[in-house]
Each structure stands twice: as C-alpha cells, then as structure tokens.
Amino acid sequence: MACGTDQGDRELIAAAQMGERSALDELVRRHDRWVRNVVYATTANASAIDDIVQGVWIKVWQQIGTLMEPSRWRAWLYRLAKNAAIDAGQKVAGERRSRLAFMRSRQGRASVPQPATTLMEEEQRRRVLAAIRGLPAIYREPFILRHLEDWSYAEIGEAMSLPVDTVETRLVRARRLLRAALQDSDTEQKAHAR
C-alpha cells in the first residue's frame, strides 16, 4: 500500500474529524495491518502488539482533529504508531528489569527453557522472525516497511524523515545483518543436532 493518502481515505478522515465513528472504523479496517507492522518493526515484541495497536487507534480517535493535512495521514499515523511502540517498549524494559531483579533476589539466575518445536516450517519462521527482531531498530523499521508493506524507498524516506540514499543504505545493511544472523543460526542449529 502506498504511503500517500487516497481520495477515499481523505473523505474518511474528514468524516472522522466530524465525529463519525463508522469513518474511523473504516480507517482502522484499511490500515490496521500496516499499523501492526509499524509497531512490530519498532518493538519486535509480538506479545504486546495487540495492546499497543489498540492504544494507537484510541489516540487516532482522540487526536484526528489535529491532523491539518489529510494528505499526510500515513506519515501522521506512522508517527503515532512508532511513538506508542517506543513508549510501550520502555515500559516493558522497566518491568522486565524489575522482574529480573526480583527473581535474582529470590532464587538466583533462572532461565526459562524454550519449548521444542517439531515442525520445521514453524522453526524456520521463528528463526526468521527472531533474526528480524534482532536487527537494530534503524534497520528493522525500513526493512519491514519495504519487505512486508512493499513501500518504495521514497515512501520510507518520507515517513521516517530520511534521505532516500540513507534508506537504501539501511536496507542493504539490514539484509546483510539478517543473512549473517540466519547463517549463524543455521551453524548453531547444526552444532546442536550433532
């Protein structure tokens, strides 16, 4: 889906700004998958996506009246989603530190074993998602926008306020890092199989 705002979206935005709930519902239907990808690209926390995305849509409802240029809808929505994901990530990190400190004080370092996966496809999917999550955010965000949302370099640059050359460089580095992470994962998996 392109970064620009189509005429249908503009009409829905105008109606939502006038308080029409059905217009907002249609905007959610049209853009929810994309918002989920933005949140995932920012946090890489699959378990928190539903809560964060719900919060994004609540903010959209509360703040849609502040959107002065409907043609900038996607960039505006991108910033809301990214900021919500960053805020949630900071909250989760703080909670995680507190839980770890508590666990260490009670029983020393504890590790939770991961369940064994029997299906090879599921294992491969998890390895790829883990490798994507492992990318630094500056590479993960454009990678997801490009490869999951099929955005052009120019669209990514506009949404992230980056020159196209920088977007291209980050995508090249993201692919290299992803390839290396998957090769390391393959090597590690083969070593464990022996």
C-alpha positions as CSV (number, residue, x, y, z in Angstrom):
1,M,0.0,0.0,0.0
2,A,1.4,3.4,-0.9
3,C,2.5,6.0,1.6
4,G,0.2,8.7,0.0
5,T,-3.4,9.2,1.1
6,D,-6.0,8.2,-1.5
7,Q,-9.2,10.1,-2.0
8,G,-11.3,7.6,-0.1
9,D,-9.0,8.0,2.9
10,R,-9.3,11.8,2.7
11,E,-13.1,11.5,2.8
12,L,-13.0,9.1,5.7
13,I,-10.6,11.4,7.6
14,A,-12.9,14.4,7.1
15,A,-15.8,12.4,8.3
16,A,-13.9,11.0,11.3
17,Q,-12.9,14.6,12.2
18,M,-16.6,15.4,12.2
19,G,-17.1,12.7,14.8
20,E,-18.4,9.8,12.5
21,R,-17.4,6.6,14.3
22,S,-18.1,4.5,11.2
23,A,-15.5,6.5,9.2
24,L,-12.9,5.8,11.9
25,D,-13.9,2.1,11.8
26,E,-13.2,2.0,8.1
27,L,-9.8,3.7,8.5
28,V,-9.0,1.0,11.1
29,R,-10.1,-1.7,8.8
30,R,-7.9,-0.3,5.9
31,H,-4.8,0.5,7.9
32,D,-4.7,-1.9,10.9
33,R,-2.4,-4.4,9.4
34,W,0.0,-1.7,8.4
35,V,-0.1,-0.1,11.9
36,R,0.7,-3.6,13.3
37,N,3.8,-3.9,11.1
38,V,5.0,-0.4,12.2
39,V,4.6,-1.4,15.8
40,Y,6.3,-4.7,15.3
41,A,9.1,-3.0,13.4
42,T,9.7,-0.7,16.3
43,T,9.3,-3.0,19.3
44,A,9.7,-6.5,17.9
45,N,7.5,-7.6,20.8
46,A,4.9,-9.8,19.3
47,S,3.1,-10.4,22.6
48,A,2.4,-6.7,23.1
49,I,1.3,-5.7,19.6
50,D,-2.5,-6.0,20.2
51,D,-2.4,-3.7,23.2
52,I,-0.1,-1.2,21.6
53,V,-2.2,-1.1,18.3
54,Q,-5.4,-0.6,20.3
55,G,-3.8,2.3,22.1
56,V,-2.7,3.8,18.7
57,W,-6.3,3.7,17.4
58,I,-7.6,5.3,20.6
59,K,-5.1,8.1,20.1
60,V,-6.1,8.4,16.5
61,W,-9.8,8.9,17.6
62,Q,-8.7,11.4,20.3
63,Q,-6.3,13.4,18.0
64,I,-7.6,13.1,14.5
65,G,-8.9,16.7,14.8
66,T,-5.3,17.8,15.0
67,L,-4.5,16.4,11.5
68,M,-4.4,19.5,9.4
69,E,-3.2,18.0,6.2
70,P,-5.2,14.8,5.3
71,S,-2.6,14.1,2.6
72,R,-0.1,13.5,5.4
73,W,-2.3,10.8,7.0
74,R,0.1,7.9,6.6
75,A,3.1,9.9,8.0
76,W,1.0,11.2,10.9
77,L,-0.3,7.7,11.7
78,Y,3.2,6.3,11.3
79,R,4.5,8.7,14.0
80,L,1.6,7.9,16.4
81,A,2.3,4.1,16.0
82,K,6.0,4.5,16.3
83,N,5.8,6.7,19.4
84,A,3.3,4.3,21.0
85,A,5.6,1.4,20.4
86,I,8.6,3.2,21.8
87,D,6.7,4.1,24.9
88,A,5.5,0.6,25.4
89,G,9.0,-0.8,24.8
90,Q,10.4,1.5,27.5
91,K,7.6,0.4,29.9
92,V,8.2,-3.3,29.2
93,A,12.0,-2.9,29.6
94,G,11.5,-1.3,33.0
95,E,9.1,-4.0,34.1
96,R,11.5,-6.7,32.8
97,R,14.4,-5.2,34.8
98,S,12.2,-5.2,37.9
99,R,11.1,-8.8,37.5
100,L,14.7,-9.9,36.8
101,A,15.9,-8.1,39.9
102,F,13.2,-9.7,42.0
103,M,13.9,-13.2,40.6
104,R,17.6,-12.9,41.2
105,S,17.0,-11.8,44.8
106,R,14.6,-14.7,45.4
107,Q,16.3,-17.6,43.6
108,G,19.4,-16.5,41.7
109,R,19.6,-16.5,38.0
110,A,16.8,-18.5,36.4
111,S,16.5,-19.4,32.8
112,V,13.3,-20.4,31.1
113,P,13.7,-23.2,28.6
114,Q,12.1,-22.6,25.2
115,P,9.6,-25.3,24.1
116,A,10.9,-27.6,21.4
117,T,9.3,-27.1,18.0
118,T,8.6,-30.2,16.0
119,L,7.6,-28.6,12.7
120,M,10.5,-27.4,10.5
121,E,8.4,-24.7,8.9
122,E,7.4,-23.2,12.3
123,E,11.1,-23.4,13.4
124,Q,12.2,-21.6,10.2
125,R,9.5,-18.9,10.6
126,R,10.6,-18.4,14.2
127,R,14.2,-18.1,13.2
128,V,13.5,-15.5,10.6
129,L,11.3,-13.5,12.9
130,A,13.9,-13.7,15.6
131,A,16.6,-12.5,13.2
132,I,14.3,-9.6,12.2
133,R,13.7,-8.8,15.8
134,G,17.4,-8.9,16.4
135,L,18.0,-6.2,13.8
136,P,18.8,-2.7,15.3
137,A,15.6,-0.5,15.0
138,I,17.3,1.8,12.5
139,Y,17.5,-1.2,10.1
140,R,14.4,-3.2,11.3
141,E,11.9,-0.4,10.6
142,P,12.8,0.3,6.9
143,F,13.2,-3.5,6.3
144,I,9.7,-4.2,7.5
145,L,8.2,-1.3,5.6
146,R,10.0,-2.4,2.4
147,H,9.6,-6.1,2.6
148,L,6.3,-6.5,4.4
149,E,4.5,-3.4,3.3
150,D,6.2,-3.1,-0.2
151,W,6.9,0.6,0.3
152,S,9.2,2.4,-2.1
153,Y,12.4,3.9,-0.8
154,A,10.9,7.3,-1.3
155,E,7.9,6.4,0.8
156,I,10.0,5.1,3.6
157,G,12.2,8.1,3.5
158,E,9.2,10.4,3.7
159,A,7.7,8.5,6.6
160,M,11.0,8.3,8.5
161,S,12.3,11.7,7.6
162,L,15.3,10.3,5.9
163,P,17.0,10.8,2.5
164,V,16.4,8.0,0.0
165,D,20.2,7.2,0.0
166,T,20.1,6.6,3.7
167,V,17.0,4.3,3.3
168,E,18.8,2.4,0.7
169,T,22.0,2.0,2.8
170,R,20.0,0.9,5.8
171,L,18.1,-1.7,3.8
172,V,21.4,-3.1,2.4
173,R,22.8,-3.3,5.9
174,A,19.6,-4.9,7.2
175,R,19.8,-7.6,4.6
176,R,23.4,-8.3,5.4
177,L,22.8,-8.5,9.1
178,L,19.7,-10.7,8.6
179,R,21.7,-13.0,6.3
180,A,24.5,-13.3,8.8
181,A,22.1,-13.9,11.7
182,L,20.4,-16.7,9.8
183,Q,23.7,-18.3,8.8
184,D,24.8,-18.1,12.4
185,S,21.5,-19.7,13.5
186,D,22.0,-22.5,10.9
187,T,25.5,-23.2,12.1
188,E,24.3,-23.2,15.7
189,Q,21.4,-25.5,14.9
190,K,23.7,-28.0,13.1
191,A,26.1,-28.0,16.0
192,H,23.2,-28.8,18.4
193,A,22.0,-31.6,16.1
194,R,25.3,-33.5,16.4
